[in-house]
Amino acid sequence: MPCYEIEFPLSGWDLEAVEAALHDAGASSVTLLDRGDEPVLEPRPGEVRLWRDTLVRALFDAATEPAMSLRRLADTLGPGVTAAASVREVVDQVWERAWMTGWTSRSFGGRLWVCPTTAAPPDDPDAVVVRLDPGLAFGTGTHPTTALCLETLATLDLAGKRVLDYGCGSGLLAIAAVKLGALRAVCVDIDPQALLATRANAIRNEVSDRLATQGIDADISPVDCVLANILAGPLLELRPRLTAACKPGADLVLSGILVSQADDVAAAYSVGFQRLRSTHREDWACIHAAGRR
């Protein structure tokens, strides 16, 4: 169905009032974008932290005239929104396939592969393949933090071991660990949508019988390997919990850390482990703590 977008800077308008006005005017979706270069790195759970220069973009179907939508917005928000807004036609296409553009098979550490569900398998009989499509939860291997975790994971001897994926997102790391030989993986996340995505991806990869999901309030039994690809602030706060989740001799893989934050995170975790190694990609770091004391 043909569509169009109306966009304008949020400026001094109240976000809730803007969203309500757009939906009343017939918008099918509202997106907030950064007009500058101001990363929002560590919002708290449930927090909506806006950029100083926020762009509002709303999608409408062509059954509603743009002029009418703008008039309804002006009636609610004032005439300033009409002066600030721009209208752009959205070209109709097969959206079910458009979002897959550029999503290709990727190799991590040589033998571990993350492949779209429709892609041909790698030309390697020893390849360990995880089938995954981009979806509702973070974690496909395209972001440097996930890629660094996967590369570290591929170097570990996981045969017969138990793994914890804390902040599991799509479940990619846990599924990869099981495919690499782990006996069982437990996936923890604050977001119920992430747990649903993890279970669906585990079924797709035929490892659901060796993978369990749970919320952050559930008890955690110590395991042989802990994976936590979240953010530096939560990692520092969670140090006692994540360290306690490691059996003696266990591995701990931490990511979602900016290079500028890596020293602080490494110092916090160095007390409980025999060896720490840090790898970098772009502005991101991954810390592998080995030999839990």
Helices and strands as residue ranges (DSSP letters): E 3-9, H 15-24, E 29-34, E 54-61, H 66-77, H 80-84, E 86-90, H 95-98, E 106-108, E 112-115, E 128-131, H 144-153, E 162-166, H 172-179, E 184-188, H 192-204, G 208-210, E 211-214, E 223-229, H 232-237, H 239-244, E 246-258, G 259-261, H 262-269, G 270-272, E 273-281, E 284-292
